[in-house]
Amino acid sequence: MFVVTGVTGHTGSVAAEALLAAKQAVRVVVRDAAKGAQWKERGAEVAIATIEDTASMTRALEGATGAYVLLPPPAWGEPNVAANRTALTANLLTALRAAAPKHTVFLSSVGAQHADKTGPIKWLNPIERALRESGLRSTFVRAAFFMENWGGSLGGALASGSLYYGLAADKKFSQVATKDIGRTVANALLEPHASGARVIELAGPEELSLDDTAAVMSAVSGKSVKAVTVPVEAMVASLEGMGASKDVASGYGELVQGINANHVAWEGGAAQFVRGATTLETVLRAMLAKG
Ligand SMILES: NC(=O)c1ccc[n+]([C@@H]2O[C@H](COP(=O)([O-])OP(=O)(O)OC[C@H]3O[C@@H](n4cnc5c(N)ncnc54)[C@H](OP(=O)(O)O)[C@@H]3O)[C@@H](O)[C@H]2O)c1
């Protein structure tokens, strides 16, 4: 039995679909029973659990041959990101240790080998470390910057002709489609390694800069979009203007600085390097089609 948490999200939905398509027994974990109905119809078992309620999450993970887990992102207005991340991390690890799935696949990120100066990624490092130390067989899927992150900027960029961001315009970095993350997760569950911790670093088909991203936005929309690098402080202030808490906004500022400085980068070494096939063009076209 494979257990998939975060099944209503970007990556969990794709992983669960891939496992069901491979005729595997799947238990999906939802917070709201109504969101489980479509999965039940497709033959999955449904468990209702939240990370905050450790007992419910432990029950949901029990008996798993393989389990997919992630640290859900904080709310946009979360005032105390550190306290929120620390509490969720402790609960998630408690549930994993108690249920002890035969194999845990954890959604991590490029740069999660570092404990600091990586913005939101720094909260994934303690989970990698704890799972490594626990001796539980674990795979860390360290995904690149999600292509879907541009969903928040696409409309404004097309309307104004400018894609504003704190990244250096010509700095190439990895971007991956969440569909490719979900598929990689399913493959990792279906093909576990022998023991201990395994790292999969997951990039997209090619590295892209902010300039390249703006060019793809132009190509898919037929409108001219130019990349505009703004000072990181201005980007942080603008995120706060859009309702992000100081903590959340400054985390993104640190992330952008980390990418610009090549600190948020692949670890390499023993990690397995995988490239997804989905292009940014495909992802942006799908976003435009949805409207
Ligand atoms: N954005 C990036 O560029 C990037 C890059 C690398 C790694 N990451 C990491 O990716 C992760 C997010 O993955 P994602 O995009 O697949 O997630 P997502 O689409 O935001 O989905 C989050 C899922 O978690 C569930 N959830 C939320 N709070 C929960 C709780 N308290 N207990 C149980 N379930 C809960 C949600 O269910 P509901 O439907 O109930 O809300 C949803 O299914 C984060 O850890 C982030 O650091 C992000």
The ligand as an ORCA input file, in Angstrom:
! r2SCAN-3c Opt
* xyz 0 1
  N       7.636     26.368     -4.987
  C       8.857     25.910     -5.270
  O       9.539     26.424     -6.149
  C       9.385     24.716     -4.509
  C      10.589     24.138     -4.931
  C      11.055     22.998     -4.244
  C      10.351     22.495     -3.158
  N       9.196     23.104     -2.764
  C       8.469     22.546     -1.620
  O       7.266     21.968     -2.086
  C       6.365     21.851     -0.972
  C       4.959     22.179     -1.461
  O       4.573     21.147     -2.356
  P       3.283     21.253     -3.293
  O       3.404     22.489     -4.153
  O       3.038     19.957     -3.942
  O       2.189     21.538     -2.237
  P       0.822     22.259     -2.470
  O       0.369     22.149     -3.884
  O       0.895     23.621     -1.851
  O      -0.101     21.339     -1.586
  C       0.008     21.247     -0.205
  C      -0.759     20.013      0.198
  O      -0.607     19.800      1.596
  C      -1.919     19.693      2.188
  N      -1.826     20.297      3.516
  C      -1.716     21.610      3.804
  N      -1.608     21.767      5.129
  C      -1.686     20.531      5.687
  C      -1.649     20.052      7.013
  N      -1.518     20.891      8.026
  N      -1.779     18.713      7.239
  C      -1.921     17.869      6.179
  N      -1.943     18.261      4.884
  C      -1.828     19.584      4.648
  C      -2.842     20.456      1.266
  O      -4.150     19.977      1.455
  P      -5.478     20.917      1.494
  O      -6.162     20.718      0.188
  O      -6.241     20.374      2.642
  O      -5.024     22.327      1.711
  C      -2.256     20.093     -0.088
  O      -2.693     18.819     -0.510
  C       6.899     22.764      0.115
  O       7.495     21.988      1.122
  C       7.988     23.571     -0.614
  O       9.039     23.958      0.248
  C       8.696     24.188     -3.430
*
